[in-house]
């Protein structure tokens, strides 16, 4: 059966017929016209009687479920997405810097080591021209200038090419490195002892970053792969597969980049928790769906931080001195 589109008035009437409490019809119509019926449905879902059942949903809401609470949950997601994007970008940039620096130092004689079959797996190389160094990539002003100046170069050097690759492409390059010792050095720079744990962590951050960037639902985020046991110090078993555990991984990696930025992130996150845990219905969903407690950060959490690795101190001196001046 092909469903037909509903007008906003019809959408609102349908929600009411399913037991949803709407206090202000005009405001509700404004929200439906802004956020959209389909998107808002993800935030209404936890208020259904059959949640989290997807295949046999009745679409009937629990007694007293309010339209306004779904809107609050939507704005929780909005605020958390913006927060995570801001701080994940610090991890992304630092990871790219470490990958470029250590790879380029290891293979000094080859400025295009990222495409050399001696150093990188064949699958990455075979897809490189199509996925990364394609016609769109070559239109980037930096790449265009390079090839005008060096017309015989097939690729720009690592410090240009890797800088312009996406976070996902950088992660794939890391996973494709043949030299386990180089992968270990990169993992160690983030205080992670095992390569498989670091790959799990950085892949999780990539997925979480894309979830935020594309405006996808966040309050019940589940990692594609279970988080591995490591230095992020996850607590309960549930944290290895929920939003709170994922945030702990972000916190850990961010702390290896900058303790100050970790403090900033957790202080801002606590403010969001204080704001939305104030509402009992929202608090219940955040705890039940995302494992998010009311208190995620204490001032005393700042103590007992792991020491920065030597390579991270070196990179900070090389790449961050200009930022301090500004």
Helices and strands as residue ranges (DSSP letters): H 8-17, H 25-34, H 37-44, G 45-47, H 67-106, G 113-115, H 122-131, H 135-138, H 141-149, H 158-164, H 167-176, H 180-189, H 195-213, G 237-241, H 243-257, H 259-276, H 280-290, G 299-302, H 310-319, H 321-325
